[in-house]
Amino acid sequence: MTTLIQSKCLKKPKILSEKQIAAGNEFLLARFLHDRFCKFEAFYHAPTAINTIRAIKLIIDPEILRDADLSFKLNNLRWFLTPDGKKFLLKQEKRHLLDQKLAILDLEKENVQKQINEIAKETSPCYDKKVGEDRVFKKEIKSISEFLD
């Protein structure tokens, strides 16, 4: 009889729809952007912030704003929908694309450097074997002038 009671008490795992997951992601993104860009004293109203994020999505991808750096704090996320805010968003989008291109170039540069090192190791016999031992020689000081050098 105890097994029946225990099985009735166990909760079934909750299955979320895609719409619920998207709504949760929007809520988290709105809260994150509000905390990142707005003043500490600024009032947070979730539906307003989510509507603002949806309007920002029409301009750029809000994921780009995660890396954005704003030199001042806002009273509201609605600033991003003003003309100055739109200029800022477009500038951040260009910066994000440039950072991606630079990251690709850095990876290509590292790959080329690795290939050059491998070719140098294959063609040069001095990389393959080490002959002799490493010794550290200390220079003996014979005069005051050598000591000062």
C-alpha positions as CSV (number, residue, x, y, z in Angstrom):
1,M,0.0,0.0,0.0
2,T,2.9,2.4,0.6
3,T,4.1,2.0,-3.0
4,L,0.7,3.2,-4.3
5,I,0.9,6.3,-2.1
6,Q,4.4,7.1,-3.2
7,S,3.6,6.7,-6.9
8,K,0.6,9.0,-6.5
9,C,2.8,11.7,-4.8
10,L,5.4,11.8,-7.5
11,K,5.0,14.7,-9.9
12,K,5.1,14.1,-13.6
13,P,7.7,16.0,-15.5
14,K,6.2,19.2,-17.0
15,I,6.4,19.4,-20.8
16,L,6.9,22.9,-22.1
17,S,5.8,23.9,-25.6
18,E,8.0,25.9,-27.9
19,K,5.9,29.0,-27.3
20,Q,6.4,28.7,-23.6
21,I,10.2,28.3,-24.1
22,A,10.3,31.3,-26.4
23,A,8.3,33.4,-23.9
24,G,10.7,32.4,-21.1
25,N,13.7,33.3,-23.3
26,E,12.2,36.7,-24.1
27,F,11.6,37.3,-20.4
28,L,15.2,36.4,-19.4
29,L,16.6,38.5,-22.3
30,A,14.5,41.5,-21.3
31,R,15.5,41.2,-17.7
32,F,19.2,40.8,-18.6
33,L,19.2,43.9,-20.9
34,H,17.3,46.0,-18.4
35,D,19.9,45.1,-15.7
36,R,22.7,45.7,-18.1
37,F,21.7,49.1,-19.5
38,C,19.3,50.7,-17.1
39,K,19.9,52.5,-13.9
40,F,19.6,50.6,-10.6
41,E,16.6,52.8,-9.6
42,A,14.8,52.3,-13.0
43,F,11.5,50.5,-12.6
44,Y,11.3,47.1,-14.4
45,H,7.9,46.2,-15.9
46,A,8.2,42.8,-17.7
47,P,5.5,43.2,-20.3
48,T,6.8,46.7,-21.3
49,A,10.4,45.4,-21.5
50,I,9.4,42.4,-23.6
51,N,7.5,44.6,-26.0
52,T,10.5,46.9,-26.3
53,I,12.8,43.8,-27.0
54,R,10.3,42.7,-29.7
55,A,10.6,46.2,-31.3
56,I,14.4,46.1,-31.0
57,K,14.3,42.7,-32.8
58,L,13.0,44.5,-35.9
59,I,16.2,46.6,-36.0
60,I,18.9,44.1,-35.0
61,D,19.3,40.8,-33.2
62,P,19.1,41.4,-29.4
63,E,21.9,38.9,-28.9
64,I,24.3,41.4,-30.3
65,L,23.5,43.7,-27.3
66,R,25.0,41.2,-24.9
67,D,28.5,42.4,-25.9
68,A,27.6,46.0,-26.4
69,D,29.1,48.7,-24.2
70,L,27.1,51.8,-23.4
71,S,29.0,54.6,-21.6
72,F,25.9,55.7,-19.6
73,K,22.9,54.2,-17.9
74,L,19.4,54.5,-19.2
75,N,16.0,55.2,-17.5
76,N,14.2,52.8,-19.9
77,L,15.0,50.4,-22.7
78,R,12.8,52.5,-25.0
79,W,15.9,54.7,-25.7
80,F,17.1,52.1,-28.2
81,L,14.0,53.0,-30.3
82,T,15.0,56.7,-30.5
83,P,17.1,58.0,-33.4
84,D,20.2,58.1,-31.3
85,G,19.5,54.6,-30.0
86,K,19.0,53.3,-33.5
87,K,22.4,54.8,-34.5
88,F,23.9,53.0,-31.5
89,L,22.3,49.7,-32.4
90,L,23.5,49.9,-36.0
91,K,27.0,50.7,-34.9
92,Q,26.9,47.8,-32.5
93,E,25.8,45.5,-35.3
94,K,28.7,46.6,-37.5
95,R,31.1,46.2,-34.6
96,H,29.7,42.6,-34.0
97,L,30.2,41.7,-37.6
98,L,33.7,43.2,-37.6
99,D,34.6,41.2,-34.4
100,Q,33.4,38.0,-36.1
101,K,35.6,38.7,-39.2
102,L,38.6,39.4,-37.0
103,A,38.1,36.2,-35.1
104,I,38.0,34.3,-38.3
105,L,41.2,36.0,-39.5
106,D,42.9,35.2,-36.2
107,L,42.0,31.5,-36.5
108,E,43.3,31.5,-40.1
109,K,46.5,33.2,-38.9
110,E,47.0,30.6,-36.2
111,N,46.3,27.7,-38.7
112,V,48.9,29.2,-41.1
113,Q,51.4,29.6,-38.3
114,K,50.9,26.0,-37.2
115,Q,51.4,24.8,-40.8
116,I,54.6,26.8,-41.1
117,N,56.0,25.3,-37.9
118,E,55.1,21.8,-39.1
119,I,56.9,22.4,-42.4
120,A,59.9,23.8,-40.6
121,K,60.1,20.8,-38.3
122,E,59.8,18.4,-41.3
123,T,62.5,20.1,-43.4
124,S,65.0,21.0,-40.7
125,P,67.0,18.1,-39.1
126,C,67.9,20.1,-36.0
127,Y,64.3,19.8,-34.7
128,D,64.3,16.0,-34.9
129,K,67.2,15.1,-32.6
130,K,69.0,16.7,-29.8
131,V,72.7,16.1,-29.7
132,G,74.7,16.7,-26.5
133,E,73.7,18.1,-23.2
134,D,72.6,21.5,-22.0
135,R,75.2,23.2,-19.9
136,V,75.0,26.5,-18.1
137,F,78.3,28.4,-18.0
138,K,78.9,31.1,-15.4
139,K,81.2,33.9,-16.4
140,E,84.0,34.2,-13.9
141,I,84.7,37.7,-12.7
142,K,88.4,38.6,-12.9
143,S,88.3,42.4,-12.5
144,I,86.2,45.2,-11.2
145,S,85.3,46.4,-14.7
146,E,83.9,42.9,-15.6
147,F,81.9,43.0,-12.4
148,L,80.4,46.3,-13.4
149,D,79.4,45.0,-16.9
